[in-house]
């Protein structure tokens, strides 16, 4: 059907591609198109490439065509289709291959590179072309393309996901090198122009994966240009660009693709001595977060930590918790300064002294709230902090868990010694822990408890036993049911009996619930209630297979 429709509209492809409704229809059709119909439509649009690429609707048709490369590149055209098309090819001239069409498109872009990169719509074609030539599709760019098709989708945030790779011919990588050289010719434009900068950011991601030597050249060119500008009053000229919205975004990408030795040099030449200032700046704090995300060696982490750690509370007060979470993440990744950063966090959230307050750290970290604010205490400045009141803590419902607070706890639970955090989790009441598990962000804290290699089985059981009596509420929650499934997967037979017995008391309620009935099926609740012996044999066999698999994986 798609083949026939595309054949019918081939003559009107330009008019359809530049019409809003027609563009959306063509995008859908191209997503299912066989090789030859797509090549014919592409060849038709190519004669008006500049107009289509810079049209607000036409650009998405070109993107859709390019995004079919992973599906169609190198796939043989079906024999029947070739036979049917052979006669027409003889009349109209031979049809260009998909590879030739892509290379031709790349040549046209290369000939007027600055124009296409600087055009609001044309830059989308350049970004997609870079991905196709490199054989790597970036999830963030694919999401942005999908989002451009409708106002509803435009409002959805694009996520940074894992790139997907596919095989491309050597000619594609050669052309990718040509395009990377185009960036070097006008590097100043790509650093300072907002639209053009997006193209360079995508190029860095692709080159980092496929042609790292060319990525290094581009990074050196960016850093060299920024470093050669007029010096700022307070240090390196690079600091001025860290505070600029356009160039700071580009620098974020550069920081993430630099090799460790080059990153160390960049820190020593431009960042060292300025971290606290950058951490409190409304724009510069984001490149600083990417610097922290890129830290992989103790040699770099140590000076960064020593400079930044005294200002953790001030950075939090400034409203930039992302910097703190990135520093904690670096400590987790490198395996250094973990005890010190935890102590500094306790001090920043005012729960280090007296020691009785430490048991309250999980609610404070999860909500990113200081002790006095969370418990609504009015303490005079300079007064001795009051002891933690257990009754007050158990009576208070868990506050709203933030995404960054959840990330902070996940990092801390993967520290080599997460004892303080685990004791605080164990001190939560059943309803408080249930609220954490049912929260979209908070549920991942329980995931960390279940998966962290630093958490022993005994510690895990101590935390999870608080959920006893809450299993039905957990099962009937979108996020809680996922947590319960994870608990069930790692539970021993005795623990599974307890969970199944509690769920079985309200079997009908579970079956009627949209999330609960999946849990009931996973637990095999009907078998548990009607044929207990068969259920135990089944669960015993599952546990045996799991132990065998674990022993194989450990070997």
C-alpha positions, 0 to 999 in steps of 0.5 A, a space after each residue: 500500500 505504501 509503495 502504491 501511495 508513494 508512487 501516486 504522490 511522487 509527482 506532487 512530492 514537493 507540494 505535499 512536503 511543504 504542506 503541514 498536513 501533507 508533510 505529516 502524512 509523508 513522514 508516516 509513509 516514509 517510515 514504512 517505505 521500501 527502498 525504491 519508492 523512498 529513493 524516488 521521492 528523495 530524488 524528486 525533492 532533491 531538485 528543490 533541496 534548498 527550499 525544502 530544507 529551509 521550509 518549516 514542514 519540508 525539513 521534517 520530510 527530509 529528516 524522516 527520509 534520512 532516519 530510514 537509513 538504519 533500516 534500508 541501508 545495505 538492504 537488497 531491493 526485492 527482486 519483484 520490485 526490481 523487475 517491476 521498476 526496471 522498465 521505468 528506470 530505462 525510460 527515466 534514466 537509472 535511479 540513484 542508490 540510497 548511498 549516492 543520494 545521501 552523499 549528494 545531499 552531503 555535498 550540497 550541504 558542504 557547499 553552503 555549510 554556514 547557510 544551512 547550519 545557521 538556518 532555523 530549519 536547515 540546521 535540523 537537516 545538518 544535524 540528522 545528516 551528521 548522525 546518518 553519516 556517522 552511523 549513530 542516532 542520538 536519542 535526544 535528536 530523534 525525540 526533538 524530531 518527533 516533537 516537532 510534528 505537533 504542538 502537543 509533542 513539542 511541549 514534551 521534553 527531549 530526553 538524553 538517551 543512549 545512542 544507537 549505532 548502525 553500519 555505514 559505508 566508508 564513503 559516509 565517514 569520509 564525508 563526515 570528515 569533510 563536514 568536520 573540516 567545514 566547522 574548523 573553517 568558521 569556528 567563531 560562528 559555530 561558537 557564538 551563533 545559537 542555531 549553528 552551535 547546535 550543529 557543532 554540538 551534535 558533530 562532537 557527539 558523533 565524532 567522539 564515537 566514530 572519529 575521536 581524532 577529529 573530535 579532539 581537533 574540534 575541541 582544541 579549536 573551540 578551546 583555543 578560540 575562547 582562550 584567545 579572547 580578551 581576558 576577564 578581570 577575574 582570570 581566564 577569558 574562558 570564564 566569560 563564555 562559561 557565563 554565556 548561554 550559547 557558548 556555555 552549552 557548547 562547552 558543556 558538550 566539549 567537557 563531556 567528550 574530552 579525554 582525561 589528560 586534556 580535561 585535567 589540563 583544561 581544569 588547571 588552565 581555566 577552572 582552578 580557583 573559580 569553582 565556587 564562583 561558577 557554582 553559584 552563577 545561574 548559567 556557569 553552574 551547568 558547565 561545572 556540572 558537566 565537568 564534574 560528570 566527566 571526572 574519572 580520575 582521583 588526580 582530577 577529583 582531589 583538587 576539584 573536591 578540595 576547592 568546591 566542598 567547603 561551599 556545599 551549603 552555599 551552593 544549595 542555598 543558591 538553588 543549584 543542587 545539581 552541582 552538589 549531586 554531580 560532585 557526589 556522583 563523581 565521588 561515587 564513580 572515582 571511589 574517593 572522598 566518600 566519607 568526607 562528602 557525606 559528612 559535609 552533606 549532613 552539615 549542610 542539611 543541619 543534621 550532623 550535630 547532635 548525632 541523633 539528627 543523623 537518623 533523619 537524613 533520608 527525608 532531608 536529602 530526598 526533599 532537599 530541605 534543611 532540618 529546621 525547615 523540614 520539621 518547622 522548627 524555630 531555632 535562634 541563630 547561634 543556639 545549640 541545635 536541639 536533639 532529634 525527636 523521634 515522635 515528631 519524626 514518625 508523626 510527620 508525613 514524608 515530604 515531596 521527593 524531588 528528582 535531584 534528591 532521589 539521585 543524591 540518595 541513589 549515589 549515597 547508597 552506592 558508596 562503599 559505606 552507606 550505613 548512615 543512609 540505611 539506618 535513616 531508611 530503616 527509621 522511616 515508618 511504614 507509611 513514610 516508606 510506602 510514600 517513598 516507593 510510590 513516588 516516581 522519583 523516590 521509587 528509584 531510591 528503593 531500586 538502589 537499596 535492592 541493587 547496590 553491591 554495598 548493601 548487604 542482605 541483612 541491611 536490605 531486609 532491615 529496610 524492607 521489613 518496614 513495608 510489611 503491611 503495606 504490600 497491597 497499597 504498594 501493588 496497587 500503585 503505578 511505581 510501587 508495583 514496580 518496586 514490589 516486583 523488584 523486591 519479589 525477584 530478589 526475595 527468598 522463599 520464606 519472604 515470598 510466602 509472607 508477601 503472597 499471604 498478605 496479598 492473598 487476604 485482599 485478592 479480589 481488590 488486587 485483581 480489580 486494580 489495573 496495577 495490582 492484577 499484574 502483581 497478582 499474576 507475577 506472584 501466582 496468587 491464585 495458585 498460592 491460594 488454591 494449591 499451596 504445595 504446587 506453588 511452593 514447588 514452583 517457587 523452589 524451582 525458580 529459586 534454584 534456577 536463580 542460584 544456578 544462574 548467579 553462580 554462572 555469572 559469578 564464575 
